[in-house]
Amino acid sequence: MSVRATTFITAAMLAAACGPPPPLALPSSPPVEPLQALTCDEGLADCDRNRANGCEAKLKVTQEHCGACGRACVEDETCAQGECALSGRRIAASMGFTCVLRPSGHVACWGLNDYGQVGSGNKQPSRKPVLVAGIADARSIALGERTSYALRANGEVLAWGSNIWGECEPSNAKSEWMAPAPVPGVSDAVALDAGSTFACAVKSTGELLCWGTETLIPLDASFKERRAPAHAVLGVNDAVRVAIGSGHMCILRRDRSASCWGSNDEGALGDGTREQRTVPTAVLNLGSTRQIAAGRHACALRSNGEPYCWGFNASGELGDGTTVTRLFATRVASLEGIRFIDTNLWTDGGCAVGAKGSVACWGLVANPQAWGRSVPPLTRAKSIEGVEDALQVAATRWSACVLHKGGKVACWGDAARIGRDTGGLYVNRAGPVSGLSDAVHVSVGVSHGCAVRRTGAVVCWGTNEHGQRGDSSPQPRAVPQEVPSVSDAVGISSGSRHTCAVLKSGRVTCWGQNEHGELGASTSETRSGPVLVVGIKDAQSVAAGGDSTCALRRNGQIMCWGTLDQDSSSILAPSPVKKINHATQVFADELDLFGRVTARYCAIEQAGGYACWGHHVQPDVLTAQAMKGISGARSGALGGNYGCVVRSNGRAYCSVPVDQQLRTPDKSRAKIELYEEHSFNDAVSVAESSNTRCVLRASGIVVCSGGNFKGQRGDGTFSGSGGHDDGVLGLTEAVELSSGEGFFCALRKNGSVWCWGNNAQGRQGTGELLEEVVTQPVAVSLPD
């Protein structure tokens, strides 16, 4: 390589040779005058620094410049009088029922309804949210023990539900209001809260109006047990928010200080004493405050986002890491940048929404399964998995719900109190698998489940006594765990106690029990980690059933291994199935007969035919039997008692018990008698578990029928053997379906996996091993 020499001449060299250059003569220019700031009237400012549009920012009401340039209110706040304040409570929970305020101004409620508090016009409990008739412009809601309230945009307060104690109409003209009606004497309201049997509203003037019946809180010297009509609390003329607790109440004042009054045995007033107060008394050690809430204790959110609580603390209600009662406001440990805080009459603890929409709780609400048991309370805030983009949270001692930015609501806790009747250890509504939002395939076995992620990784959950989950721990897992050494999976199937995945290369890898050769590795050694199946390099799908597995090759041939029938020997290496012509799909059913797990397989052929092999189909378990009476088959499923098929016309058909159809005395050719499962014609696929059939429709809903003793029908009940066409509650946009022992799982379009039915030993992956309570958020499907 040649190098060209280059000479660089610098300014310093020139100066040394020729002397210093003469000074440059610059043209003169007038001096620049500094830009004068605009002088704006009070309440206005030039925040965009654009003199052309003048003082464009109205500091009292502009969301982006509230009170000062650049001070923006967050999404759930409104700029009022130059201060960012909560727009109002948009989600609230009470004694077994919940309501949410929708962006449209409508209100939807669900849960217990013995006094009409759900607003459905009757007294039937509602597992699904219903729109409350006659409300279209609400801006805040509040719930009493059996009464609901909504604050309208015009300052009117509507009430419905129990009126035994004058909660709706102080004159007590009737014991219950079945539809929303204005509370007499209340107008120009800007904030609202409710106690057990009374409620209060803050007027724009700063006055506080209360009505109903309350014997524990001395509202003022002129206290009367029943307020008729709504009565102004003496001595309060600068309130902006109100919070009603158990025996006490608090207000947030215009100067951002907080004051409380009422009973004070456990320090609920935060004034450093245990003395009862009949007039508002300042909360000490708090400072500038933007939100306040009250229960048996009280909590407040400071203007800088720091949460503080005070008062009763036996169950960790204050979140300060102790169970010591506090007479002064005390910092909630480990939480910063909080946007919203919640506690109420029915909450032993509290919850808070973080700046990024995360939710953390403490006390019993963070650990609802501890209620009524000798379980230590959670005295520090615990992050709730699976929650993001939350705006507000509503908590009781048994459950909690969050409102997300998009309007979706998710709940967790005691299932009976969030519109879900568990009936014991089971879940009968769809719930999401914890932390899984990028799945592309899902399959479940008897008591475990697995999913392929968009990256090609595989995660599994549930039981693992034989390594079927793909890791070495024998303990059940209720949260998915990644399977080691699998990073390029494109399909998956779970058998009784083993799992197999198809890799991008066409190879098949399996793990778990191998006593009967179900891993296809030419041995009978059980493996808790993946092992490659011998001899298969062009698989397009796999089906695991009982103690065996079959793979569909790209040329339409099917290969099987393991033990297909209790009377046959194990097949340790893949062997071809005879009399199958160009299969397009293969599926399996496991049968537990006399303590032996066997299997039956069926395949859809390219021409729409249907053929089966395995247990009691033919003398040779690897010889397929074409089934008469079935044509135009598109997909299918087998279960312990039934066989189902979806035809090309979108109709789903199921047989009478398959074993009775196929197990003829001489094992001769059998004809499967089919009956129509549903009347719709947009079925995509079907899954079966015991005597329950679930059909995935093109619309993305899943419709189940048949048995329901473990809630596997997903319709919010546990009884009956029928079904309905409304679909599994809370589940939409499903694209794939799989079944296990008494439970089902579905893959949604957004990559999340949702399961319902039996959840013993964490087989649903929702975060808990037993489902006396639902401890992971479950989406609530709101009405249109």
C-alpha angles and dihedrals in degrees: 000000000000122000122213114217114230128193118213118202114201131198089248092058092051092049092052092051101043106023127246116326119245116262115269117247108228121200113250118248132186116262116265112245116218115255108261115229116238117256107229132192118251111289094022132093142176095237098159092052089231109136090191094072096038123210096353101163119085100204095197096060110013111113094208095046106030109173092338139026112280097012101122127189116230122242098272094048134082126209107237124168090346095305129105107236133171110270088225139283110305099178128037136174130199141161098333101326136082136197132194131197111223124213089250091064093253122127125222124191138181141175132052114017109174092136099031093263092142089063097230093129093248139063099248115121113247122218090183124056115259128197113247108236120237099025120105105139106045118146101180139016137201134184131213124194093283102353133083128208135192128190111217126214090251092059095258120133119220123201136188137169128042118022098169091117097033093267092147104022116017092210087066094222091162134013097235141018113217094189133036115273133168118271106241116249096014119116141139090033121166102176137026143190137169137215127197096284106002141045139206135206131197116224124215087251090062094253120137119224121193133183139173127048128314125159099169102059118062098217092187142317092286092055117158121186093234121036111218108197113006107289130217113235109236118242096022115109105134105052122136099173137019132204123189120206137176104293095344141057137202138204133203110223131214091255088059094250122128127227131185139185140180132064115003108179091126098034096262092150094059094219096124094257141081093227121125114244127206095189130049110280125193118257108235128225093020113101126184109005134193103181138022134190134177140201128140080324131020136242134192137188115224120221090254092058097259115138120221131183136182142180130037113031110164093123099036093271093154097052092220096126094261141078092225119125111243124212092190131050107277129196117254103237124247097004126115137161094028120177101186136015129195139196131137146167091294099044124097093192133000147254132220136196116224128219092264095046098265119141129219128181138189137191121030094329088065090053107025094167086070091067109118092003135098093255119135112251121244104249096181129057116273121202114238109229120231097024121121137147091028119166102183139358131212118199140184128178089265105037147359139209132200130206113219127209092254092055095258117137124211126188139188138173130063102015095214090060097050096052094274121114106203097179090210123310098002139088119218100182129066115269128181123253106248117264096352116124106137104057121142100179134021134190133171133200131198094299107352138061138205136192136193112228125217089256092058093254119131126222127190137187140179127052124000109180090132100032093260090139092060100243134090099244113106093201121100115255122210092188122062117261123199116248109234121242096014113110107139106048119149100178141015143193132184125211130190096292105352140060133211131194132196112226127214089252092059094254120128123223125191139183139183133048115015104169090118097036095262092146094061093224097129089251137079096227115129113234128199090194132053120285125183119248110238122245101008118109104147106051119150098182141359135211123198119197129174108312096344144062138211128197128201112221124212091252091059095257119132124218123193138187139174128047114323098171133028090231095052132077124250120273105216098185130039114279128184124256112234126228096023115131118200100326118203099186138019128194136176144216125199120214124199104205121171091338093309120113112219133161147223124204133198132186137201111228125216092253092053096263125140126222133174139194139171129061112039096338099106131354086250108060091208095055114092124223117213109226118228121224096034122105136150091033114174104171137349149183138207128211138176093276108010143046121207135189135187113217128210090259089066094251120135118219131184132189133229108262106323094216090061091049099047102032099075117165094254095033088239127157109303134201118220113222109216131198128191111262099197138003097237122099103208101081115148104178141343137219130194135202121179102310098340123099124195123192125200110217126207088247089066098250122121120223120197133191138174128043121018109174091128097036091258092143088070095216098120095262139092102204139072133042099239127083143203138229097241092095135227107323115256095007123117137152094030116171103173136031135199135173137211135173103317095336142079135206129200132195113224127213091251092059097257121128120221126193137185140179127041114021103174110147093011096287091151094056093223095134104270132078095216125029108218080124132021106236100176123069114267119197116247112217107226122207119251 
